[in-house]
């Protein structure tokens, strides 16, 4: 599962039953969990936020992340006769490529992926989240274990101020130490 393969340690947790993660909504940290409904073709969402006046924003982000506004009939009409996509759609109807909670996360993951092997992207992004955002504003008790959140862009900018080869080497040493391998 793509979400599991790309999950940022300490921020996202994925297993065969559910997807869980911390989120930022209007700069405030919260938490969500999504799992398939026991019957029917829909998902169940549990969302914990410190305030709910912008609940519609959070719901819109969840819909984008899981591509819930896609029109499967139109997609099938457009791609069903394609030599590559058609057979895949017939064997796995309704499967979608998941998105991300935030475009900034995608940008950071993309930049990290240009500099480390694929197997280390999760480790490096996890370290980045650990050293920039931490857990300071997440309520304990809403998760089964402490969770981190993705930093905001200004936090990464602050973290990377004075970024040098030495800083980059330190971050890479941290990723090697956590993966237990020098070959990524």
Residue pairs with C-beta under 8 A, 6 or more apart in sequence:
1 14
2 97
2 98
3 12
3 14
3 19
3 98
4 14
4 15
6 109
6 121
6 122
7 13
7 14
7 21
7 122
8 105
8 122
8 125
8 126
8 129
8 150
9 122
9 123
9 126
10 126
10 129
10 130
10 146
10 147
10 148
11 21
11 22
11 126
11 129
11 147
11 148
11 149
11 150
12 19
12 20
12 21
13 19
13 20
13 21
13 147
14 20
17 35
18 33
18 34
18 35
19 33
19 34
19 35
20 31
20 32
20 33
20 34
20 143
21 31
21 32
21 101
21 147
22 29
22 30
22 31
22 138
22 143
22 147
22 148
22 149
22 150
23 29
23 30
23 31
23 32
23 49
23 58
23 61
23 101
23 149
24 30
24 102
24 149
24 150
24 152
25 49
25 54
25 57
25 58
25 61
26 54
26 57
27 152
28 49
28 50
28 51
28 137
29 50
29 137
29 138
29 149
30 47
30 48
30 49
30 50
30 58
30 142
31 47
31 48
31 138
31 142
31 143
31 147
32 45
32 46
32 47
32 48
32 58
32 62
33 45
33 46
34 43
34 44
34 45
34 46
34 62
34 66
35 43
35 44
36 42
36 43
36 44
37 43
37 44
41 94
43 66
43 68
45 59
45 62
47 55
47 58
47 59
47 62
48 139
48 142
49 55
49 58
50 139
61 101
61 102
62 68
63 69
64 99
65 98
65 99
65 100
65 101
66 96
66 98
66 99
67 96
67 97
67 98
67 99
70 96
72 93
72 94
75 89
76 89
76 93
79 85
79 86
79 89
80 86
80 89
80 90
88 95
100 106
100 109
101 150
102 150
104 150
104 152
104 153
105 150
108 125
108 128
108 150
108 156
109 121
109 125
112 121
112 124
112 125
112 128
113 121
115 168
116 124
116 172
116 175
116 184
117 183
117 184
118 184
119 179
119 184
120 175
120 179
120 184
123 174
123 175
123 178
123 179
124 171
124 172
124 175
126 148
126 178
127 171
127 174
127 175
127 178
128 151
128 156
128 159
128 171
129 148
129 149
129 150
129 151
130 148
131 159
132 151
132 155
132 156
132 158
132 159
133 148
133 149
133 150
133 151
133 152
133 155
134 148
135 146
135 147
135 148
135 149
137 149
138 146
138 147
138 148
138 149
140 146
151 159
160 167
176 182
